[in-house]
Amino acid sequence: MIEKPHHLPQRLGLLSATAAEPFLAGDLLTGVRGHGGVDLAKVVEPLPEEDPRWEVEPLRELVEDAMHAFQDKRTEADAWLAPRLHASLRITRREAADRRLWNHLALAVAPDYVAWRHFSQSKQKINSERFKGALDRQCFSRLWWAAEMFRNGGDYSPVVAACANQELIHSALKRELIDHRPTAQALVGVLGRGVATTGREIEGLMTAINAAGATLVYDVLASDETRDPNALRQWVAEAESAPPVPRHSLPAGPDEEPVPEESVAALTDFFAELFETAPVRGRALQG
């Protein structure tokens, strides 16, 4: 399997998909051997040097700890890494929407982690999307966005619950509806009740939620607090003085107001009822 890059950059940069393509060679995608890193560094656009958020070392330490702790249960690393990646890489949504940042993290900083986490034993290869794919597919962007969408203010515990179910985060991140905070928390609540757990059930529920959203405005059924943009700005500004994220307890996210409990309860009940008529493939054949 791919080893840690010999030439490890000190800071994150921006790597375009076009510039990244030549480095996605057969040996990398088959997990045989990584690239040297020196040539890749020549095509990276640097980020502002005075900004401490782009330092690589904290992120590199996180992925190494994840590989060590979850070496026999790799899919479980998602629930551990997502909140810590989000808390360590304090960026705005606008910055997180730039795929070039994630391309660089995956190819220059932690290609060994991508290979470790996403190597397919059945296909004997790694899907190139895990290095430079869409935000809901790329190895690291999917975790950051899952943490952003499912955190409840500064509380990352719903992120852990969401990321423990691969079907939920894969299905949810494809839909803009998840940007409604009570909806995200209600999905975690439905999962906690055991109402929908399998891939087919979750996809059926998400389809029903999306369809109902066309005629029902969820923010009327489940209102939310207005976000204070200053909380996020302050959290980002404190990146330089922030301590390393804890390994055995959850970090704290931006000091935003949590979702009103009554909104989460109302929407969780509604989704549980909606699931009863959701189009779940194969349900009619059961029992």
HELIX and SHEET records of a PDB file:
HELIX    1   1 ALA A   17  ALA A   20  1                                   4    
HELIX    2   2 GLU A   21  PHE A   23  5                                   3    
HELIX    3   3 GLY A   26  LEU A   29  1                                   4    
HELIX    4   4 VAL A   38  ALA A   41  1                                   4    
HELIX    5   5 PRO A   52  TRP A   54  5                                   3    
HELIX    6   6 GLU A   57  ALA A   69  1                                  13    
HELIX    7   7 ARG A   74  GLU A   76  5                                   3    
HELIX    8   8 ALA A   77  SER A   88  1                                  12    
HELIX    9   9 ARG A   93  ALA A   96  1                                   4    
HELIX   10  10 ARG A   99  HIS A  104  1                                   6    
HELIX   11  11 LEU A  105  VAL A  109  3                                   5    
HELIX   12  12 PRO A  111  HIS A  118  1                                   8    
HELIX   13  13 GLU A  129  LYS A  132  1                                   4    
HELIX   14  14 SER A  141  PHE A  150  1                                  10    
HELIX   15  15 SER A  157  CYS A  163  1                                   7    
HELIX   16  16 GLN A  166  ALA A  172  1                                   7    
HELIX   17  17 GLU A  176  ASP A  179  5                                   4    
HELIX   18  18 ARG A  181  ARG A  193  1                                  13    
HELIX   19  19 GLY A  199  ALA A  212  1                                  14    
HELIX   20  20 TYR A  218  LEU A  221  1                                   4    
HELIX   21  21 PRO A  229  ALA A  237  1                                   9    
HELIX   22  22 GLU A  238  SER A  241  5                                   4    
HELIX   23  23 GLU A  261  PHE A  275  1                                  15    
HELIX   24  24 ARG A  283  LEU A  285  5                                   3    
SHEET    1   A 2 GLY A  13  LEU A  14  0                                        
SHEET    2   A 2 GLU A  45  PRO A  46 -1                                        
END                                                                             
